């Protein structure tokens, strides 16, 4: 198990959100070769599931982290 200080939780959420947004843009672009698309789509799916999981976990440490989830824009 990895233990992350509560103070780093907002940054982790924002980093994963940024990764989701980046991959969404990448999937819309013509940069990806067709034979690679399925791998990128799967990675994007895992990122969105991870972000949803982090949001649920963040609620438990929201006060200690000092930033409400709604203010993170994730």
PyMOL commands that set and color helices and strands:
alter all, ss='L'
color gray80, all
select helices_A, chain A and resi 6-28+34-65+69-72
alter helices_A, ss='H'
color red, helices_A
deselect
rebuild
show_as cartoon
